[in-house]
Every structure is written in structure tokens, then in C-alpha cells.
């Protein structure tokens, strides 16, 4: 599912710990249009739980994640 996603914007949160990735994600989403996809690059293991919960609470669509070497790519579709 996430293999063929082309993001409209990428947010690099590698090296940041909770709650910074969520705060940066919220700010990035505010500048995007409905239907666009945000890719978040994160290295904090807590982000794997925080982002899906954030998406559910804010109405954005969590599209999934893909593990890379030393970090994870997360994808959200703007509501």
C-alpha cells in the first residue's frame, strides 16, 4: 500500500523526540490542501503510535508506514 505513494510534501523529523514530530506535523498539515499527502520521516519509536492516534483525533487519514535504514516513513492524507 505505501510502496506507491508519492508525497506532496516531506517533513524530516529524524532525531526529534516526542512531542516534536507531532507538533511539526500539525504545523506542516496546516499549510497543505485537502487530499494532499504528507510524508513524515521519523526515528523516534513513539511516533509509530503517536501519528496514527493524531490522525484519528484530527480527521486526517493515516496511510501507513515504511521502515528504512535507521528511520521510518509515515504517510498522512490531509482531510
C-alpha positions as CSV (number, residue, x, y, z in Angstrom):
1,X,0.0,0.0,0.0
2,X,2.7,2.6,1.0
3,X,5.1,1.4,-1.7
4,X,3.5,3.5,-4.5
5,X,2.7,6.7,-2.5
6,X,4.1,10.0,-3.9
7,X,4.0,12.6,-1.2
8,X,3.2,16.3,-1.9
9,X,5.5,17.3,1.0
10,X,8.1,15.7,3.1
11,X,8.8,16.6,6.7
12,X,12.1,15.4,8.2
13,X,11.7,14.7,12.0
14,X,14.6,12.3,12.3
15,X,16.4,12.8,15.6
16,X,13.4,14.5,17.2
17,X,11.6,13.0,20.2
18,X,8.0,13.2,21.3
19,X,6.2,15.6,21.1
20,X,8.2,17.4,18.4
21,X,7.3,15.2,15.4
22,X,3.6,15.6,16.2
23,X,3.9,19.4,16.6
24,X,5.9,19.7,13.4
25,X,3.4,17.5,11.6
26,X,0.5,19.6,12.8
27,X,2.2,22.8,11.6
28,X,3.0,21.2,8.2
29,X,-0.5,20.0,7.7
30,X,-1.9,23.5,8.3
31,X,-0.2,24.7,5.1
32,X,-1.5,21.9,2.9
33,X,-4.7,21.4,0.9
34,X,-7.3,18.7,1.3
35,X,-6.3,15.4,-0.4
36,X,-2.5,16.1,-0.4
37,X,-0.2,13.6,1.2
38,X,2.5,14.4,3.8
39,X,5.4,12.1,4.3
40,X,7.0,12.3,7.8
41,X,10.5,10.9,8.3
42,X,10.9,9.8,12.0
43,X,13.4,8.0,14.1
44,X,11.5,8.1,17.5
45,X,9.8,4.7,18.1
46,X,6.9,6.5,19.8
47,X,6.0,8.2,16.5
48,X,4.6,4.8,15.3
49,X,1.8,5.1,17.9
50,X,1.5,8.9,18.0
51,X,0.9,9.5,14.3
52,X,-2.0,7.1,13.8
53,X,-3.6,8.5,17.0
54,X,-3.0,12.1,15.9
55,X,-4.6,11.3,12.5
56,X,-7.6,9.7,14.1
57,X,-8.1,12.6,16.5
58,X,-7.8,15.3,13.8
59,X,-9.6,13.6,11.0
60,X,-6.6,13.1,8.7
61,X,-6.1,9.7,7.1
62,X,-3.2,7.6,8.2
63,X,-2.0,5.8,5.2
64,X,0.7,3.6,6.8
65,X,4.4,3.5,7.2
66,X,7.6,2.0,5.7
67,X,10.7,1.2,7.6
68,X,14.0,2.4,6.2
69,X,17.6,2.0,7.5
70,X,17.5,3.9,10.8
71,X,14.2,5.7,10.4
72,X,10.6,5.2,9.3
73,X,8.5,6.9,6.6
74,X,4.9,7.7,7.7
75,X,2.2,8.9,5.4
76,X,-0.9,11.1,6.1
77,X,-3.6,12.3,3.7
78,X,-4.9,15.8,4.6
79,X,-8.6,15.9,5.4
